[in-house]
Amino acid sequence: MGSKKKGSVEIIALQCTECKRKNYTTYKNRKNITGKLEKMKYCPFCRKSVMHKETKAK
């Protein structure tokens, strides 16, 4: 297991804006991207490409 020191890179989850399910996890560099991350991704529950927004990963 790695150390738990705070760096500029954090793990985030991407949540579907239609069905509100957390489908993807990714990394975000807080120094380069200051706002909330938004991406068009495929949602397997909605079965179409919809906007996914950044949320906290557990």
C-alpha positions in Angstrom: 0.0 0.0 0.0 1.2 3.5 -0.9 1.5 6.5 1.4 -1.5 8.8 1.9 0.2 12.1 1.5 -1.8 15.0 -0.1 -0.6 15.8 -3.6 -2.0 17.7 -6.5 -3.6 14.6 -8.1 -6.8 13.1 -6.6 -9.1 10.3 -7.6 -12.6 11.4 -8.6 -15.8 9.6 -9.7 -17.9 10.6 -12.8 -21.7 10.6 -12.1 -24.3 10.4 -14.9 -26.5 13.5 -15.0 -29.6 11.5 -16.0 -29.7 8.4 -13.8 -27.3 9.7 -11.1 -25.1 6.6 -11.0 -21.4 6.7 -10.5 -20.0 4.8 -13.6 -16.4 5.9 -13.9 -13.4 6.8 -11.8 -10.5 8.9 -13.0 -7.6 11.1 -11.8 -7.7 14.9 -11.7 -4.8 17.3 -11.3 -6.1 20.1 -9.0 -3.4 22.5 -10.2 -4.4 22.3 -13.9 -8.2 21.8 -13.6 -9.7 24.1 -10.9 -13.4 23.6 -11.7 -15.6 20.5 -11.8 -14.8 18.1 -14.6 -17.5 17.3 -17.1 -17.2 14.7 -19.9 -19.5 13.1 -22.4 -19.3 9.3 -21.6 -21.4 6.2 -22.3 -23.7 5.3 -19.5 -24.5 1.5 -19.5 -27.6 2.0 -17.5 -29.1 4.7 -19.7 -27.6 2.9 -22.8 -26.6 6.2 -24.4 -23.9 8.9 -24.3 -24.7 11.5 -21.7 -22.9 14.2 -19.7 -21.0 12.9 -16.6 -20.0 15.3 -13.8 -17.3 15.0 -11.2 -18.2 13.8 -7.7 -16.2 12.5 -4.7 -14.9 8.9 -4.9 -15.3 6.8 -1.8 
